[in-house]
Structure formats: C-alpha cells, structure tokens
Amino acid sequence: MANEYVLIQPQSEGLGQIAVSINVINHIAAITVNESKYVFFEDGTGKKSLSVTSENGHAKVDLKVRVQYGRDVERVCRGLQDELHRSIATMVDFDDVDINISVVGFKFN
C-alpha cells in the first residue's frame, strides 16, 4: 500500500519523525520539468504525465515526456534525471528516489 508521505527520518533516531508529502515531490518534479528547455510533459500540464508513489520509505517518480526534436534523447533524459535528483535532495534532503522517464514522442516547434 502506497503512503501519502515519504519518511525522511524515522522517530527511532531520537530527534522525532520527519516526513514529506508526496505532493511536495510531485511539485518539485513538475517545476523541474517545466524549467527544462528540451523536455515537455506529454499532456502539456503534467497532471496525467507525472506520477509519484512511495512505499517503505522509497519514492518513485514516473514521467511521460516529449523531447525537443533534434536533441540527443539519452543526454537530455539523463540531464533531467540528474537535475530531478539534485532538486529533491536539495529541497527536502531526501535521496532515495527512482526516476523513470518514458519518452513518448518529440516536440517539433
């Protein structure tokens, strides 16, 4: 069963439990994709193209995107993955995230 939050620090570490809503990770991912020059959500908004789930303290981000025509797909997607990892780690201090990018097409203009 998926949680509505990601556990960053368990209560057993003595300083209290720290958890972040998966909506926070969802917004971070949406902002990062929207700031990209060469990657676009499949549906244009990210409502159907972005999914964040969490199980056992591990987060999973699934993206369906289009890549700007003429760009190196592998390089662009690797750069987006790296940027998403950096953004999530910087903003919520959490790095146990899998990012899966599915390229469903190209954007021509």
N, C-alpha and C positions, 0 to 999 in steps of 0.2 A: 504494500500500500504506500503510495507516494505521500510525502509530507507537504504541508503548506509552507514549510520553512526549511532552511539549511542550518544545521547545528555547526557553529564555528568553534565553540569552546564548551565542552561538557562541564557540568556542575562539579564533577569529581576533581577538577584541577584546583579547587579551593577558592576561586575568585567569582564564582557564580556562572550560570549558563549564559552563553551569548548565542543568539540565533538571528538569522536574517530571512525575511520573507522571500519566497521565490519570485515574487513580483519585483523586488529590487533588482535581482539578477536579470530578470526579463527586461526591465527598463534600461539597465546598463548595456545589455546586448543590443537593444533597439537603437539606442543613441550611437553606439559604436558603429553599427552598420550604416545608419543614416549619415554619419560623418565621413564614411568612405567615399572616395571618388569613383571607384570602379566596380562596386558591388551594390546591388539593389535587391530589395525583397521581391519575391515572386509576385505577391499580390499588391505591391506598392506601399503597404502600410505596416506590415509585419504582424497583423492580427492573426492571420492563418499561416504565415510563413515562419513563425517563431514559436518554439515550444521549450519550456524549461520545466524539468522534473527533478525530484530529489528523493533519494532512497538511501537509508543508512549513512547519512552524513556526506553523501556524494551527490553532486549536481550534474545534470546532463542538459546541454543546450543543443537543440536541433534547429537548423536554419535551412530554408529553401530559398535560394538566391538566383539572380541572373547576374552575369558578369558582362562588363562593357566589351563589346565586340572589338577584337584586335589585341586584347590584353592576354598575357600569359595566365591561364586559368589557375594552374598549380601555384604560381608565385603569388597571385592575388589572394587566393584562398588561404595559403599558408600565412601571409601577412595579416589577414583578417583574424585567423585563429590566434596568432601571437598577440595582436592588439586586444582581442577579447580577454585573453588570459591576463595580460597586463592590467587592463581596466578593472576587471573583477578583483584581482589581487590587490590593487591599489585602493580601490574604493571600499571594499568590505573585508580586506585581509583574509581572503579565502582562496585556496589554490587547488582544491580537489574537484576540478571541473573538467568534464569531457565536452568538447565542442565538435559537433558533427555538421559539416556543411555539405548540402546537396545542391549541385549546380543543375538547375532545371532548364536553363536556356541562356540566351545572350540578349543584351540591350543594344540596339543598333543606332540610337541617336543620343 
